[in-house]
Amino acid sequence: MRFDIITIFPHIFDSYLNESILKRAQEKKLIQIHVHDLRAYAIDKHHKTDDRPFGGGPGMVMKIEPLVKAIAAVAKKTKKFEKETKVIFFAPGGKQIDDVYANKTAGKVKRLILVCAHYEGMDERVKKIVKDMGFKTEELSIGPYVLTGGELPAMVLVDALSRKIGGVLGKGESLEELRHGVGVPAYTRPNEFVFKGKKYKVPPVLVSGDHKKIDAWRSQYGKKK
């Protein structure tokens, strides 16, 4: 699966996308992540990507020209994905990303172009033009609140989808999630921890050595969650 991220702050992604599980997934060629600097597609010498909104009001709106140029150029970089590309926009009112969405999308959509808006959003015409270009589009959110930009939602989406692709997680991690679902509590050594005179113990079933009982406990807890 390929992710193309369009942003005016490309270096924000450097550390998160190039560490740990996502780094190994890229090295194994299970996923591809490419970050594109929107300023490279600006049409003026100052590489301006925003302007004042028509009708007045606070803040700045991201300009139509660099966004359309960037999306068109990025979409053509890899011809084999062109017909299997979906363009993602982020907005507080968009469809919320959850585990159901991740399972439905991961590995089934070959390529996502993630457009990270900033300031007061983008010129609304961009979305219509992208549809007219023949691409499927979707508006997503990570929650009913406003962020300063689309970079955090983009990272959340890449992470949520990548871990659903076969081989990205370790075999044990993948099996545990399939068997018990997400949200099952985890414990590690020591078995008993004392804090301010109070003892905090691991549930006895987890140290019993009885794997059938352990599986049953985890499954029941997963269903409650």
C-alpha beads as a LAMMPS data file, in Angstrom:
LAMMPS data file: protein, C-alpha beads

225 atoms
224 bonds

1 atom types
1 bond types

-500.0 500.0 xlo xhi
-500.0 500.0 ylo yhi
-500.0 500.0 zlo zhi

Masses

1 110.0

Atoms # bond

1 1 1 0.000 0.000 0.000
2 1 1 1.307 3.442 -0.909
3 1 1 0.741 6.694 0.991
4 1 1 1.501 10.080 -0.594
5 1 1 1.291 12.981 1.855
6 1 1 1.030 16.587 0.654
7 1 1 1.959 19.170 3.287
8 1 1 3.661 22.526 3.813
9 1 1 5.557 21.009 6.754
10 1 1 7.214 17.844 5.383
11 1 1 9.762 17.549 8.202
12 1 1 6.994 17.026 10.769
13 1 1 6.731 13.451 9.483
14 1 1 10.429 12.543 9.599
15 1 1 10.746 11.071 13.079
16 1 1 7.371 9.353 13.431
17 1 1 7.269 7.634 10.050
18 1 1 10.900 6.540 10.166
19 1 1 10.974 4.758 13.502
20 1 1 9.909 1.395 14.913
21 1 1 7.158 -0.609 13.176
22 1 1 6.523 1.826 10.317
23 1 1 10.233 1.988 9.522
24 1 1 10.511 -1.806 9.377
25 1 1 7.363 -2.039 7.247
26 1 1 8.915 0.320 4.705
27 1 1 12.210 -1.564 4.726
28 1 1 10.295 -4.794 4.012
29 1 1 8.435 -2.954 1.208
30 1 1 5.081 -3.770 2.790
31 1 1 4.153 -0.087 2.621
32 1 1 5.495 2.977 0.834
33 1 1 5.322 6.463 2.358
34 1 1 6.229 9.541 0.314
35 1 1 5.991 13.078 1.701
36 1 1 5.662 15.977 -0.767
37 1 1 6.314 19.650 -0.017
38 1 1 3.339 21.696 -1.235
39 1 1 5.518 24.807 -1.547
40 1 1 7.326 23.170 -4.468
41 1 1 4.089 23.544 -6.453
42 1 1 3.474 27.227 -5.664
43 1 1 3.241 29.473 -8.723
44 1 1 4.984 32.598 -7.406
45 1 1 8.604 33.292 -6.501
46 1 1 7.800 33.439 -2.785
47 1 1 6.272 29.924 -2.836
48 1 1 3.048 31.233 -1.342
49 1 1 0.414 28.602 -0.553
50 1 1 -2.247 30.686 1.227
51 1 1 -4.207 33.926 0.801
52 1 1 -6.971 35.970 2.437
53 1 1 -10.523 34.550 2.193
54 1 1 -13.111 36.103 -0.120
55 1 1 -15.884 37.734 1.893
56 1 1 -13.495 38.648 4.689
57 1 1 -12.934 36.924 7.987
58 1 1 -9.972 35.854 10.114
59 1 1 -7.089 33.674 9.051
60 1 1 -5.819 32.501 5.699
61 1 1 -7.092 29.932 3.200
62 1 1 -4.851 27.549 1.267
63 1 1 -4.713 28.483 -2.404
64 1 1 -6.237 26.442 -5.191
65 1 1 -3.340 26.516 -7.698
66 1 1 -0.578 24.776 -5.698
67 1 1 -2.975 22.184 -4.278
68 1 1 -4.373 21.181 -7.673
69 1 1 -0.891 21.119 -9.212
70 1 1 0.480 19.021 -6.358
71 1 1 -2.329 16.457 -6.391
72 1 1 -2.149 16.087 -10.186
73 1 1 1.643 15.748 -10.178
74 1 1 1.767 13.306 -7.272
75 1 1 -0.984 11.167 -8.809
76 1 1 1.052 10.777 -11.998
77 1 1 4.301 9.827 -10.268
78 1 1 3.367 6.150 -10.255
79 1 1 1.185 5.253 -13.227
80 1 1 0.341 1.752 -12.010
81 1 1 -1.551 3.229 -9.028
82 1 1 -3.382 5.940 -10.948
83 1 1 -6.679 4.045 -11.336
84 1 1 -6.562 2.743 -7.757
85 1 1 -5.962 6.079 -6.042
86 1 1 -8.177 7.749 -3.456
87 1 1 -7.595 11.338 -2.323
88 1 1 -8.171 12.008 1.378
89 1 1 -9.026 15.387 2.887
90 1 1 -9.199 15.977 6.644
91 1 1 -11.946 17.963 8.409
92 1 1 -13.573 17.898 11.892
93 1 1 -16.904 16.927 10.327
94 1 1 -15.488 14.090 8.226
95 1 1 -16.017 10.363 8.737
96 1 1 -14.210 9.373 11.921
97 1 1 -11.310 6.952 11.539
98 1 1 -11.863 3.845 13.656
99 1 1 -10.871 0.181 13.682
100 1 1 -13.781 -0.781 11.411
101 1 1 -12.631 1.758 8.823
102 1 1 -9.027 0.561 9.102
103 1 1 -10.017 -3.076 8.521
104 1 1 -12.181 -2.114 5.556
105 1 1 -9.544 0.060 3.881
106 1 1 -6.114 -1.423 4.640
107 1 1 -4.660 -3.297 1.701
108 1 1 -7.864 -2.920 -0.323
109 1 1 -7.105 0.603 -1.545
110 1 1 -3.755 0.497 -3.330
111 1 1 -2.871 4.128 -2.825
112 1 1 -3.982 7.107 -0.739
113 1 1 -3.049 10.724 -1.371
114 1 1 -3.411 12.555 1.946
115 1 1 -3.894 16.313 1.641
116 1 1 -2.943 18.209 4.799
117 1 1 -4.661 21.587 4.893
118 1 1 -3.681 24.354 7.308
119 1 1 -4.832 27.733 8.599
120 1 1 -8.589 28.108 7.909
121 1 1 -8.686 25.162 5.518
122 1 1 -8.433 25.073 1.734
123 1 1 -10.270 26.590 -1.198
124 1 1 -13.399 24.424 -1.442
125 1 1 -13.070 24.178 -5.228
126 1 1 -10.084 21.850 -4.821
127 1 1 -12.363 18.967 -3.808
128 1 1 -14.616 19.447 -6.843
129 1 1 -11.653 19.617 -9.208
130 1 1 -10.144 16.422 -7.794
131 1 1 -13.451 14.618 -8.391
132 1 1 -13.553 16.025 -11.931
133 1 1 -10.042 14.618 -12.422
134 1 1 -11.609 11.196 -11.931
135 1 1 -10.357 10.380 -8.446
136 1 1 -12.395 8.982 -5.594
137 1 1 -12.309 11.296 -2.591
138 1 1 -13.116 10.994 1.085
139 1 1 -13.221 13.415 3.994
140 1 1 -11.940 11.957 7.270
141 1 1 -11.522 13.042 10.881
142 1 1 -9.812 11.734 14.006
143 1 1 -12.378 13.417 16.251
144 1 1 -14.959 16.209 16.558
145 1 1 -12.430 18.957 17.255
146 1 1 -10.307 21.416 15.293
147 1 1 -6.550 20.972 14.842
148 1 1 -4.029 23.424 13.414
149 1 1 -3.450 21.205 10.387
150 1 1 -3.946 17.835 8.745
151 1 1 -0.538 16.429 9.625
152 1 1 -1.586 14.656 12.833
153 1 1 -4.658 13.009 11.237
154 1 1 -2.460 11.907 8.320
155 1 1 -0.019 10.181 10.682
156 1 1 -2.875 8.546 12.589
157 1 1 -4.366 7.220 9.353
158 1 1 -1.039 5.856 8.067
159 1 1 -0.418 4.091 11.378
160 1 1 -3.957 2.700 11.733
161 1 1 -3.987 1.275 8.199
162 1 1 -0.389 0.046 8.091
163 1 1 -0.721 -2.168 11.155
164 1 1 -3.617 -3.997 9.466
165 1 1 -1.462 -5.056 6.513
166 1 1 -0.116 -8.598 6.708
167 1 1 3.463 -8.803 7.947
168 1 1 3.624 -5.289 9.420
169 1 1 3.001 -6.434 12.995
170 1 1 4.748 -9.422 14.488
171 1 1 2.870 -12.693 14.090
172 1 1 2.034 -12.906 17.790
173 1 1 0.669 -9.358 17.943
174 1 1 -1.512 -9.939 14.892
175 1 1 -2.976 -13.177 16.259
176 1 1 -3.740 -11.673 19.671
177 1 1 -5.653 -8.796 18.108
178 1 1 -7.618 -11.120 15.830
179 1 1 -8.526 -13.451 18.693
180 1 1 -9.403 -10.960 21.391
181 1 1 -9.904 -7.586 19.727
182 1 1 -8.388 -4.300 20.831
183 1 1 -8.390 -2.865 24.348
184 1 1 -7.521 -6.009 26.334
185 1 1 -5.348 -4.969 29.323
186 1 1 -1.721 -6.096 29.494
187 1 1 0.606 -6.717 32.444
188 1 1 4.302 -7.505 32.882
189 1 1 6.787 -8.133 35.714
190 1 1 6.791 -7.707 38.662
191 1 1 3.761 -9.765 39.619
192 1 1 3.246 -7.600 42.707
193 1 1 4.052 -3.883 42.954
194 1 1 3.835 -1.916 46.205
195 1 1 3.133 1.817 46.077
196 1 1 2.655 3.834 49.280
197 1 1 1.992 0.650 51.213
198 1 1 -0.691 -0.635 48.842
199 1 1 -0.196 -3.829 46.809
200 1 1 -1.063 -3.906 43.102
201 1 1 -1.173 -7.456 41.740
202 1 1 -1.473 -8.999 38.296
203 1 1 -4.775 -10.914 37.817
204 1 1 -4.058 -14.468 39.077
205 1 1 -5.309 -16.119 35.882
206 1 1 -2.485 -14.521 33.869
207 1 1 0.196 -16.177 36.004
208 1 1 -1.622 -19.508 36.307
209 1 1 0.010 -21.065 33.257
210 1 1 -3.411 -22.298 32.078
211 1 1 -3.625 -20.954 28.521
212 1 1 -7.269 -21.933 28.048
213 1 1 -8.268 -19.881 31.080
214 1 1 -6.046 -17.007 29.954
215 1 1 -7.670 -17.004 26.498
216 1 1 -11.135 -17.103 28.074
217 1 1 -10.297 -14.190 30.391
218 1 1 -8.940 -12.074 27.550
219 1 1 -11.887 -12.874 25.278
220 1 1 -14.452 -11.979 27.946
221 1 1 -12.678 -8.733 28.735
222 1 1 -12.452 -7.893 25.035
223 1 1 -16.218 -8.389 24.640
224 1 1 -16.915 -6.097 27.607
225 1 1 -14.796 -3.383 26.008

Bonds

1 1 1 2
2 1 2 3
3 1 3 4
4 1 4 5
5 1 5 6
6 1 6 7
7 1 7 8
8 1 8 9
9 1 9 10
10 1 10 11
11 1 11 12
12 1 12 13
13 1 13 14
14 1 14 15
15 1 15 16
16 1 16 17
17 1 17 18
18 1 18 19
19 1 19 20
20 1 20 21
21 1 21 22
22 1 22 23
23 1 23 24
24 1 24 25
25 1 25 26
26 1 26 27
27 1 27 28
28 1 28 29
29 1 29 30
30 1 30 31
31 1 31 32
32 1 32 33
33 1 33 34
34 1 34 35
35 1 35 36
36 1 36 37
37 1 37 38
38 1 38 39
39 1 39 40
40 1 40 41
41 1 41 42
42 1 42 43
43 1 43 44
44 1 44 45
45 1 45 46
46 1 46 47
47 1 47 48
48 1 48 49
49 1 49 50
50 1 50 51
51 1 51 52
52 1 52 53
53 1 53 54
54 1 54 55
55 1 55 56
56 1 56 57
57 1 57 58
58 1 58 59
59 1 59 60
60 1 60 61
61 1 61 62
62 1 62 63
63 1 63 64
64 1 64 65
65 1 65 66
66 1 66 67
67 1 67 68
68 1 68 69
69 1 69 70
70 1 70 71
71 1 71 72
72 1 72 73
73 1 73 74
74 1 74 75
75 1 75 76
76 1 76 77
77 1 77 78
78 1 78 79
79 1 79 80
80 1 80 81
81 1 81 82
82 1 82 83
83 1 83 84
84 1 84 85
85 1 85 86
86 1 86 87
87 1 87 88
88 1 88 89
89 1 89 90
90 1 90 91
91 1 91 92
92 1 92 93
93 1 93 94
94 1 94 95
95 1 95 96
96 1 96 97
97 1 97 98
98 1 98 99
99 1 99 100
100 1 100 101
101 1 101 102
102 1 102 103
103 1 103 104
104 1 104 105
105 1 105 106
106 1 106 107
107 1 107 108
108 1 108 109
109 1 109 110
110 1 110 111
111 1 111 112
112 1 112 113
113 1 113 114
114 1 114 115
115 1 115 116
116 1 116 117
117 1 117 118
118 1 118 119
119 1 119 120
120 1 120 121
121 1 121 122
122 1 122 123
123 1 123 124
124 1 124 125
125 1 125 126
126 1 126 127
127 1 127 128
128 1 128 129
129 1 129 130
130 1 130 131
131 1 131 132
132 1 132 133
133 1 133 134
134 1 134 135
135 1 135 136
136 1 136 137
137 1 137 138
138 1 138 139
139 1 139 140
140 1 140 141
141 1 141 142
142 1 142 143
143 1 143 144
144 1 144 145
145 1 145 146
146 1 146 147
147 1 147 148
148 1 148 149
149 1 149 150
150 1 150 151
151 1 151 152
152 1 152 153
153 1 153 154
154 1 154 155
155 1 155 156
156 1 156 157
157 1 157 158
158 1 158 159
159 1 159 160
160 1 160 161
161 1 161 162
162 1 162 163
163 1 163 164
164 1 164 165
165 1 165 166
166 1 166 167
167 1 167 168
168 1 168 169
169 1 169 170
170 1 170 171
171 1 171 172
172 1 172 173
173 1 173 174
174 1 174 175
175 1 175 176
176 1 176 177
177 1 177 178
178 1 178 179
179 1 179 180
180 1 180 181
181 1 181 182
182 1 182 183
183 1 183 184
184 1 184 185
185 1 185 186
186 1 186 187
187 1 187 188
188 1 188 189
189 1 189 190
190 1 190 191
191 1 191 192
192 1 192 193
193 1 193 194
194 1 194 195
195 1 195 196
196 1 196 197
197 1 197 198
198 1 198 199
199 1 199 200
200 1 200 201
201 1 201 202
202 1 202 203
203 1 203 204
204 1 204 205
205 1 205 206
206 1 206 207
207 1 207 208
208 1 208 209
209 1 209 210
210 1 210 211
211 1 211 212
212 1 212 213
213 1 213 214
214 1 214 215
215 1 215 216
216 1 216 217
217 1 217 218
218 1 218 219
219 1 219 220
220 1 220 221
221 1 221 222
222 1 222 223
223 1 223 224
224 1 224 225
